[in-house]
Amino acid sequence: MRKALRWLLALTVLIGTLSTAGAATAAQPAAGGTTDIKDQLLSIPGMSLIEEKPYTGYRFFVLNYTQPVDHRHPSKGTFQQRITVLHKDVSRPTVFYTGGYNVSTTPSRREPTQIVDGNQVSLEYRYFTPSRPAPADWSKLDIWQAASDQHRLFKALKKVYAQNWISTGGSKGGMTATYYERFYPKDMDGVVAYVAPNDVVNNEDSAYDRFFTKVGTKECRDRLNAVQREALVRRESLEQKYAAYAAENGYTFTTVGSLDKAYEAVVLDYVWGFWQYSLLSDCADIPADAKTATDDAIWTSVDTISGFSFYTDQGLEPYTPYYYQAGTQLGAPTIHFPYIEKKYIRYGYQPPRNFVPRSIPMKFQPSAMRDVDSWVKHNARHMLFVYGQNDPWGAERFGVGKGAKDSYVFTAPGLNHGANVAGLAADQKALATARILAWAGVPATTTAQAKPLAKFDRKLDVRDVEREPALRP
């Protein structure tokens, strides 16, 4: 009798689901008999609703999830970590996304989510506000603690979303997905890491110097180099403009130390920033003759690409967690400027320590990235790394060795920090799409037939580069 009742209930739910043309709800009853996905999510201990936003064909939730500050000692305090859930149906695979920074509360769909036509869980990285403990113990901001945030949330949500899971992220998010796989390799069925830097040895950055001698065309490189040099040659007059700009906007320079240090940092980011976020065709917008260009033209070009607000206290504060991690585990690039006379460069690329308030202690751990790099080379399984040919961050990248299984590193021709599967050469695009579908448990008949299962949505599937201001992945 009980079996018959359960069968009848399941049939009723199935009929109701098939007859509903609007937003999808969970296809399986949860504890207590409810089938509404919101109730299922909120039945998870520690989960609370911030808001639900409508989007046709989906349910979109902004939620808080209670996490321990220290996963090694869960009893020593908790904090609220913000997440979003783009729900399609519990019968579909789920993509676990993090950008490595704040989470967007606007409905969006990452490329793997479109490919597998699935659900998407997006996680805000710990210590990015509002997902920050108070008071903040910065020693608990490391890649293992962050991976453990993902692991704990995955275990909680796997009870609702029981189908295959794929983790993904771009830039620092791609790094985050990789670190998560290193520490919890049994959680995900696949990993798609976009444009993920891999600074194995922090003090050896010659790969970046080589990159900048070959990227794009000589004409474009010469234009950019000339504007950057000219901004330093005209330092005195342009810093006066900077001082007026800072005063007008209430900007201060306590963390970096001075307006002069901030000015040079912005200017030295200029060439890197161009290649990170622009295409070769954008070189047409760079002043053709820097020496004869007006101060306003030089200022505008540098401000458009690097942004003079970024190394102010107000610009740095939201990114304190990133610079803390760069200075303790991730590493940070240092490049040289052979086309600029030494007399014009006072500080060079400044270390992350200069961008974090001195009240926060920092000590670099050189073994952290070596460990991850070695693990990926020898143990990667179902991992796809996608890089852009013209992206500086790809100069130091992840690689897979003989011990890796069903794992790939692909490069999108001519693309920047926004490189994706869609931008790969046709054969690599087909293979990458086929592997993502297979890992998600919805394989294509053949590799050649592998295509995204969901139609492109102009609002959900924004393919813009994941831009973070200044020199940040």
Secondary structure, DSSP 8 states (H G I E B T S, - for coil): -HHHHHHHHHHHHHHHHHT--SS---SS--GGG---HHHHHHTSTTEEEEEEEEETTEEEEEEEEEEES-TTSTTS-EEEEEEEEEES-TTS-EEEE--SS----S----HHHHHHT-EEEEE--TTSTTS--SS--GGG-SHHHHHHHHHHHHHHHTTT--S-EEEEEETHHHHHHHHHHHH-TTT-SEEEEES-B--SSTT--HHHHHHHTTSS-HHHHHHHHHHHHHHHHTHHHHHHHHHHHHHHHT---TTT--HHHHHHHHHHTHHHHHHHH--GGGGGGS-S-GGGS-HHHHHHHHHHHT-TTTTSHHHHGGGHHHHHHIIIII-------TTS-GGG-SS-S--GGGGS-TTS-----THHHHHHHHHHHHH-BSEEEEEETT-GGGGSB----TT-BS-EEEEETT--TT--GGGS-HHHHHHHHHHHHHHTT---SSGGG---SS---TTT--------SSS--
